[in-house]
Amino acid sequence: LTFEAGQPIRLLDVGACGTLFDGYEGISPTALDLCPQQANEKVMQCDFLQLEVGGSVALVEPSDEFPAGCLRRLPAAWFDVVAMSLVLSYLPLPAMRGRMVAKARQLLQTPMPLSLDDLPIDAFDEGISVEDLTEDALQDELSRVICAAPRRRGLLLLVDTMSVDRCTKSWKDLHYLHKWVEGIESLGFVFLKHQTLLRSHALAFATAPQVGKTAAEHTFGAVLGPVPELRMRR
């Protein structure tokens, strides 16, 4: 991801242990946690599984207990990056982990396909027939549709404990994480990379175009198919 002047990368830090992303040029962080550190004025209290996705602005309710307030709603497709560090493995059920990732997908931007065959089913204006367009007119219309769509892919960054899978650097031996990748990709992601850290596993995914969806579903990150169960080794 790159950023342009006046357009920083919007990053959502889920399960934030403080404000780790503050102070970096080009990054506009939003931090939330189920139970923020006491007196933290920048991390909002939020149950991510109960968070509403929709509207055009965030909804934050004031709180006497949490200085940053309680986050109740975020707009769909609002973020460029969602980071979850040591979050998924602390949830008790595989289905809950899948729902966390599905909600992250709704909050991330969706890139528009560059292939004519993969464009949203309602991409062209009403009354325009692709078959009747000349080659030049088709290219003009295609350029208009693509330019009107989000240009960035969204990124999902996951870091979690070794309890998820084996403590090894060999990707072929990480059978549970292979299943995680399969399940997460079914939600509209493309797997980018895995790295074994000193005490954790790190995975990176990018959002993928959603073939066969409407333009609104492309823009607002409709989840593709059933929510997967993300099981762990332990």
Disulfide bonds with the S-S distance in Angstrom:
none
